[in-house]
Amino acid sequence: MNIKLAVIKGDGIGPEIVTGALKVLDKIGEVYSHTFSYDFVDAGGISIDKYGIPLTDEALKTCLDSDSVLLGAVGGPKWDTLPGNIRPERALLALRKELGLFANIRPAKLYSEFKNASPLKKEITDKGIDMVIVRELTGGIYFGERGRRDGGPNGQVAYDTEMYSVMEVERIAHVAFKMAMNRSKKVANVDKANVLESSRLWREVIHRVAKEYPEVTVVDVLVDNMAMQLVKNPRQFDVIIANNMFGDIISDEAAQIVGSIGLMPSSSLGESGRGMYEPIHGSAPDIAGKDIANPIATILSLAMMLRDSFGLIKEAEAIEKAVDIVLKKGHRTRDILDNDTEPVGCKKMAELICNEIK
């Protein structure tokens, strides 16, 4: 198979983790007789520095012409004082919108080797954690009307609008329910229907779509309660569906309870097979260039890409198995170090995983 990827290394540790991940993908190509070609694209802070905007039309076109997109990370304190419309993160929002990527899939699995890295009690982690968060990507408060206006004697007023259409909720609901049918047939719907009208519509549509999946059990969990339940008893959840903002927040919480945000991959999918694949962590500029970043989340994102966009199941499993073997052998980057052994660097971790793909 010949696969053409747009590759956005991005900012901070992005170039390091992506370089390591591509070595793993090249090894997959070698072992399984696939050809991967890469078009490297600037987006985020590096694009702002070069072109004055977070995403150029040319960069967007390259992504639109690709089979899928691999992304490292964007952003950092260097650009925090810029106006909102030209912040590095606007590149991600634009890519998701233009590529039609409305479903963000974030699996959260606790590896047995990292039970001690989780902040949860041993009696919880001993039973294991394995869930997936389905986050809506192109609607809600991140894309709603926003602005500032004169607030009279109270000073300036800023506002952001949470808005969802029936269609937007329906299509993300089908993604979650189809996923649940292949797992434990349980869906937890996260909203704030006791307060927000947008959440009331969201909940109504979720339950209407649920009737098309009679085998799936649906429970509604208010977002504040979900934040508590994830640290109290995460095993009660399997597939979790949430709007853009709520999904953003609770998936980061889920990353922490499974030991490290450096282990969590994600995919952003649309109606077609094309997707954008990225680790859920940020650019970590404080450790950039030191060869201590953890590339595993990016490497596991490649496994998701091979499976979800190209149907390459054996290849995806080969990457996941290689990661599992390396971790079972006790190799650790600094963020997941839990013993007295010497940590390995970003390059070395990618090399070790490559060596286990046979």
C-alpha positions as CSV (number, residue, x, y, z in Angstrom):
1,M,0.0,0.0,0.0
2,N,1.2,3.5,-0.8
3,I,0.2,6.1,1.8
4,K,0.8,9.8,1.5
5,L,0.9,11.7,4.9
6,A,1.0,15.3,5.7
7,V,3.3,15.7,8.7
8,I,3.1,18.6,11.1
9,K,6.0,18.5,13.6
10,G,4.9,21.7,15.2
11,D,6.4,23.4,18.3
12,G,8.3,22.4,21.4
13,I,8.8,18.7,21.6
14,G,6.7,18.2,18.5
15,P,9.7,17.7,16.2
16,E,11.4,15.1,18.5
17,I,8.3,12.9,19.1
18,V,7.3,13.0,15.4
19,T,10.8,12.1,14.2
20,G,10.8,9.1,16.5
21,A,7.3,8.1,15.4
22,L,8.2,8.2,11.7
23,K,11.1,5.9,12.3
24,V,8.6,3.4,13.7
25,L,6.3,3.9,10.7
26,D,9.2,3.4,8.3
27,K,10.0,0.1,10.1
28,I,6.3,-0.9,9.6
29,G,6.7,-0.1,5.9
30,E,9.8,-2.2,5.7
31,V,8.4,-5.2,7.5
32,Y,4.9,-5.2,5.9
33,S,5.9,-3.9,2.4
34,H,4.1,-0.5,2.5
35,T,5.4,2.8,1.2
36,F,4.9,5.9,3.3
37,S,5.7,9.3,1.8
38,Y,5.7,12.5,3.9
39,D,4.9,16.1,3.0
40,F,6.2,18.2,5.9
41,V,4.0,21.2,6.8
42,D,4.5,24.1,9.2
43,A,1.5,24.9,11.5
44,G,1.1,26.5,14.9
45,G,3.8,28.7,16.4
46,I,6.5,27.9,13.9
47,S,4.1,29.0,11.1
48,I,3.4,32.3,13.0
49,D,7.1,33.0,13.2
50,K,7.7,32.3,9.5
51,Y,4.5,33.6,7.9
52,G,2.6,35.6,10.6
53,I,-0.3,33.2,10.7
54,P,-0.8,29.8,12.4
55,L,-1.9,28.0,9.2
56,T,-1.2,29.1,5.6
57,D,-3.5,28.2,2.6
58,E,-0.7,26.2,1.1
59,A,-0.2,24.2,4.3
60,L,-4.0,23.5,4.5
61,K,-4.0,22.4,0.9
62,T,-1.2,19.9,1.5
63,C,-3.2,18.5,4.4
64,L,-6.4,18.3,2.2
65,D,-4.4,16.5,-0.5
66,S,-3.0,13.9,1.9
67,D,-4.4,10.5,3.0
68,S,-4.1,11.5,6.6
69,V,-2.3,13.9,8.9
70,L,0.2,13.2,11.7
71,L,0.6,16.1,14.2
72,G,3.1,16.6,17.0
73,A,2.1,19.5,19.1
74,V,1.6,23.2,18.8
75,G,1.7,26.3,21.0
76,G,3.7,27.5,23.9
77,P,4.2,30.6,26.2
78,K,6.1,32.4,23.4
79,W,2.8,33.0,21.6
80,D,0.5,33.4,24.6
81,T,0.1,37.2,24.3
82,L,-1.0,37.1,20.7
83,P,-4.7,37.9,19.8
84,G,-6.9,34.9,19.9
85,N,-7.4,34.7,16.1
86,I,-3.7,34.1,15.4
87,R,-2.8,31.9,18.4
88,P,-1.1,28.6,17.4
89,E,-4.1,26.6,18.5
90,R,-6.2,28.2,15.8
91,A,-4.3,26.0,13.3
92,L,-5.8,22.9,15.0
93,L,-9.3,24.4,14.9
94,A,-9.0,25.3,11.3
95,L,-7.6,21.9,10.3
96,R,-10.4,20.0,12.1
97,K,-13.0,22.3,10.4
98,E,-11.6,22.2,6.9
99,L,-10.8,18.5,7.0
100,G,-14.3,17.7,8.3
101,L,-12.9,16.0,11.4
102,F,-15.8,16.1,13.9
103,A,-15.0,13.0,16.2
104,N,-12.0,12.9,18.5
105,I,-11.3,9.5,19.8
106,R,-9.1,9.3,23.0
107,P,-8.5,5.9,24.5
108,A,-7.4,5.8,28.1
109,K,-5.9,2.5,29.2
110,L,-3.9,1.8,32.3
111,Y,-0.9,-0.4,31.6
112,S,-0.2,-2.8,34.4
113,E,3.4,-1.5,34.5
114,F,2.1,2.0,35.5
115,K,-0.2,1.2,38.4
116,N,2.2,3.1,40.7
117,A,2.2,6.1,38.4
118,S,-1.5,6.5,38.7
119,P,-2.6,8.9,41.6
120,L,-5.6,6.5,42.3
121,K,-5.7,4.0,45.1
122,K,-4.2,0.6,44.6
123,E,-7.5,-1.2,45.0
124,I,-8.8,0.8,42.0
125,T,-5.7,0.4,39.7
126,D,-5.3,-3.3,40.5
127,K,-8.6,-3.9,38.7
128,G,-7.5,-2.0,35.6
129,I,-8.8,0.9,33.6
130,D,-9.8,0.8,29.9
131,M,-12.1,3.4,28.5
132,V,-12.4,5.6,25.4
133,I,-13.6,9.2,25.3
134,V,-15.5,10.3,22.1
135,R,-15.3,14.1,21.9
136,E,-17.2,16.3,19.4
137,L,-14.6,18.5,17.7
138,T,-16.2,21.1,15.4
139,G,-19.0,22.6,17.3
140,G,-19.7,24.1,20.7
141,I,-18.1,27.0,22.5
142,Y,-14.8,26.8,20.7
143,F,-16.5,27.7,17.4
144,G,-19.5,29.7,18.6
145,E,-19.9,33.5,18.3
146,R,-17.5,35.4,20.5
147,G,-16.4,38.9,21.1
148,R,-16.2,41.8,23.5
149,R,-18.5,44.7,24.1
150,D,-18.9,47.7,26.4
151,G,-20.4,46.6,29.7
152,G,-21.1,50.1,30.9
153,P,-20.1,50.8,34.5
154,N,-18.9,47.3,35.0
155,G,-16.3,47.6,32.3
156,Q,-15.7,45.6,29.2
157,V,-17.6,42.3,28.8
158,A,-16.3,39.2,26.9
159,Y,-18.5,36.4,25.7
160,D,-18.2,32.9,24.0
161,T,-21.3,31.1,22.8
162,E,-22.0,27.4,23.2
163,M,-24.1,26.2,20.3
164,Y,-24.9,22.8,18.8
165,S,-27.2,21.7,16.0
166,V,-29.2,18.4,15.9
167,M,-27.0,17.2,13.0
168,E,-23.8,17.8,14.9
169,V,-25.0,15.8,17.9
170,E,-26.5,13.0,15.8
171,R,-23.3,12.3,13.9
172,I,-21.0,12.2,17.0
173,A,-23.6,10.0,18.8
174,H,-23.5,7.4,16.0
175,V,-19.7,7.3,16.4
176,A,-20.0,6.6,20.1
177,F,-22.8,4.0,19.8
178,K,-21.0,2.1,17.0
179,M,-17.9,2.0,19.1
180,A,-19.9,0.8,22.1
181,M,-21.3,-2.1,20.1
182,N,-17.8,-3.4,19.6
183,R,-16.9,-3.0,23.3
184,S,-19.1,-3.5,26.4
185,K,-22.3,-1.8,25.0
186,K,-22.2,1.0,27.6
187,V,-22.2,4.7,26.9
188,A,-21.9,7.5,29.4
189,N,-23.3,10.8,28.1
190,V,-21.6,13.9,29.6
191,D,-23.5,17.1,29.7
192,K,-24.8,20.0,31.9
193,A,-28.5,19.6,31.1
194,N,-29.5,20.9,34.5
195,V,-28.3,24.4,33.5
196,L,-27.5,24.7,29.8
197,E,-30.1,24.7,27.0
198,S,-27.4,23.4,24.6
199,S,-26.9,20.4,26.9
200,R,-30.7,19.8,27.0
201,L,-30.7,19.6,23.2
202,W,-27.6,17.4,23.3
203,R,-29.2,15.0,25.7
204,E,-32.4,14.8,23.8
205,V,-30.6,13.9,20.6
206,I,-28.3,11.4,22.3
207,H,-31.3,9.5,23.6
208,R,-33.1,9.6,20.3
209,V,-30.1,8.1,18.5
210,A,-29.8,5.5,21.3
211,K,-33.1,4.0,20.2
212,E,-31.3,2.8,17.0
213,Y,-28.9,0.8,19.2
214,P,-31.2,-1.1,21.6
215,E,-28.4,-3.3,22.9
216,V,-26.5,-0.3,24.3
217,T,-27.2,1.1,27.8
218,V,-27.0,4.9,28.1
219,V,-26.4,6.8,31.4
220,D,-26.4,10.6,31.7
221,V,-23.6,12.1,33.9
222,L,-23.4,15.8,34.6
223,V,-19.9,17.0,33.8
224,D,-19.1,18.0,37.3
225,N,-20.1,14.6,38.6
226,M,-18.1,13.0,35.8
227,A,-15.0,14.8,37.1
228,M,-15.6,13.3,40.5
229,Q,-16.5,9.8,39.3
230,L,-13.4,9.5,37.1
231,V,-11.2,9.6,40.1
232,K,-13.5,7.7,42.4
233,N,-14.4,4.7,40.2
234,P,-13.3,5.0,36.5
235,R,-14.0,1.3,35.9
236,Q,-17.7,2.1,35.8
237,F,-17.2,3.8,32.4
238,D,-16.4,2.3,29.0
239,V,-17.4,4.7,26.1
240,I,-17.8,8.3,27.2
241,I,-19.3,10.9,24.8
242,A,-19.0,14.6,25.4
243,N,-19.2,17.9,23.7
244,N,-16.1,19.8,22.6
245,M,-15.2,21.6,25.8
246,F,-16.3,18.9,28.3
247,G,-14.5,16.3,26.3
248,D,-11.3,18.3,26.2
249,I,-11.3,18.6,30.0
250,I,-12.2,15.1,31.0
251,S,-9.9,13.4,28.6
252,D,-7.0,15.3,30.2
253,E,-8.2,14.1,33.5
254,A,-8.4,10.5,32.2
255,A,-4.8,10.8,30.9
256,Q,-3.6,11.6,34.4
257,I,-5.4,8.7,36.1
258,V,-3.8,6.2,33.7
259,G,-0.3,7.4,34.7
260,S,1.0,9.9,32.2
261,I,-0.4,12.1,29.5
262,G,2.6,11.0,27.4
263,L,1.0,7.6,26.9
264,M,-2.4,8.8,25.4
265,P,-2.9,8.8,21.6
266,S,-5.8,10.3,19.8
267,S,-7.5,10.3,16.4
268,S,-9.7,12.9,14.8
269,L,-12.1,11.5,12.2
270,G,-14.7,12.6,9.8
271,E,-17.1,10.9,7.3
272,S,-14.2,9.8,5.1
273,G,-11.3,7.5,6.1
274,R,-8.9,10.4,6.4
275,G,-8.0,11.5,9.9
276,M,-5.6,13.6,11.9
277,Y,-3.6,11.7,14.5
278,E,-1.8,13.3,17.5
279,P,-0.8,12.7,21.1
280,I,-3.1,14.5,23.5
281,H,-0.3,16.2,25.4
282,G,1.0,19.7,24.6
283,S,4.3,21.0,23.3
284,A,6.2,21.0,26.6
285,P,8.6,23.8,25.6
286,D,10.5,23.5,28.9
287,I,11.9,20.1,27.9
288,A,12.2,20.7,24.1
289,G,15.5,19.8,22.5
290,K,16.7,17.8,25.6
291,D,15.8,14.3,24.2
292,I,13.7,13.5,27.2
293,A,10.2,13.7,25.8
294,N,8.0,10.5,25.7
295,P,7.2,9.5,22.0
296,I,4.9,6.7,23.0
297,A,1.6,8.6,22.6
298,T,2.6,9.7,19.1
299,I,3.7,6.2,18.2
300,L,0.4,4.8,19.4
301,S,-1.4,7.5,17.4
302,L,0.2,5.9,14.4
303,A,-1.3,2.6,15.3
304,M,-4.7,4.2,15.5
305,M,-4.1,5.7,12.0
306,L,-3.1,2.4,10.5
307,R,-6.2,0.7,11.9
308,D,-8.8,3.5,11.6
309,S,-7.9,5.2,8.3
310,F,-6.3,2.4,6.3
311,G,-7.6,-0.9,7.8
312,L,-4.1,-2.2,8.5
313,I,-5.0,-4.2,11.6
314,K,-1.9,-6.4,11.8
315,E,0.4,-3.4,11.4
316,A,-1.4,-1.5,14.1
317,E,-1.2,-4.5,16.4
318,A,2.5,-4.8,15.7
319,I,3.1,-1.3,17.0
320,E,1.0,-1.8,20.1
321,K,2.7,-5.1,20.8
322,A,6.1,-3.5,20.4
323,V,5.3,-0.7,22.8
324,D,4.0,-3.3,25.3
325,I,7.1,-5.4,25.1
326,V,9.4,-2.4,25.6
327,L,7.5,-1.3,28.6
328,K,7.4,-4.8,30.1
329,K,11.2,-4.9,29.7
330,G,11.3,-1.9,32.1
331,H,12.4,0.8,29.7
332,R,11.1,4.2,30.7
333,T,11.3,7.8,29.7
334,R,11.7,10.3,32.5
335,D,7.9,11.1,32.8
336,I,7.0,7.5,33.5
337,L,10.0,6.5,35.6
338,D,9.0,4.6,38.7
339,N,12.2,2.8,39.8
340,D,15.9,3.4,40.1
341,T,16.8,2.5,36.5
342,E,18.3,5.0,34.2
343,P,15.7,6.7,32.0
344,V,16.0,6.4,28.2
345,G,15.7,9.4,25.9
346,C,13.1,10.1,23.2
347,K,15.3,8.8,20.4
348,K,16.3,5.7,22.3
349,M,12.6,4.8,23.2
350,A,11.6,5.1,19.5
351,E,14.6,2.9,18.6
352,L,13.7,0.3,21.2
353,I,10.1,0.1,19.8
354,C,11.4,-0.2,16.2
355,N,13.6,-3.1,17.3
356,E,10.6,-5.1,18.5
357,I,8.7,-4.8,15.2
358,K,9.6,-8.0,13.4
